[in-house]
Amino acid sequence: MPDIFYTTIENQVRSDGSFGLLYDHFTSENAAYAKYYTVCAAAAVSDIPYHSAHLLRSDGLIIEGRVWDRREAEGGEG
């Protein structure tokens, strides 16, 4: 088993209020980055109100992260 592994996390809040959580594990840092950037590319143009991508190293460090929060702020400001 490798000493260090990587996890990509994709988090969503859909228009109907339901949640989605997708994750994958990688032993290759390059493969993990490829998946992370694939998720980012999709999230950047998605219609999902809240979409985020994170890349987590097995020692607990979040080495990359990005959030697209398209939800309207409470009180009508957005």
N, C-alpha and C positions, 0 to 999 in steps of 0.2 A: 504494500500500500504506500502511496506517495506521502511524503512528509507534509507538503503543502498542496491544497486543492482549492478550487475556486467555485463559487456559486453565483449564478446570475439570478436576480429576482426581478420579476415584472409584477407590478401591483396596479390594479385598476378599480375604479368606481364607475360603473356603467350608468347610462341614462335612466334606467329603471331603479337605480339605487343599489343594485346587487354588486357584490364584490368579486373580483377575480384575482387569483394569485398563481403565478406560473414561475417555476424555478427549474434550473438545470445545474448539474455539477460537472466540473471539468478538472482534469489533472494537468492540462496544458494551459498556461496563461494566455497564449495567443488565441487558442480556441475560445476561451472565456471572453476575451475582448471582442472577438468576432461576433459572438452571440449578443453581448452587451450592445454593441453598435448596431446590430440588426434590430434589436428591440427599440433602441433610440430612434432609428430611422423610421420605423413604423409609428411610434408614439408621436413623433413630431408632426405627422400629418393625419393622425387619427381623429375621429369624432368622439372618442371616449372622453367624458368630462374630466376625469382624473386618471393620469397614466404616468407611471414612474418606472425607472430602470435603475438597478444598483448592481455593482460587482463587489462581492464580498470574498475576502481571503480567509482561509480556514483558521487563522489566528485571531479572527474577529474584526479585522480592519476593513472598513468600507473603502475600497481604493478608487471607485468611481460611483457617481450617482447623479441622476437628473430627474426632475419632476416637471410634468406639464399639467398644471392645474387650471382647467378651463371652467370650473364651477363658478357661478356668480356668488360674490360675497354677500353675506346676509345684509339686509337693509337696502338692496338694490344697487350697491356699488360693485363694480366688477372690473 
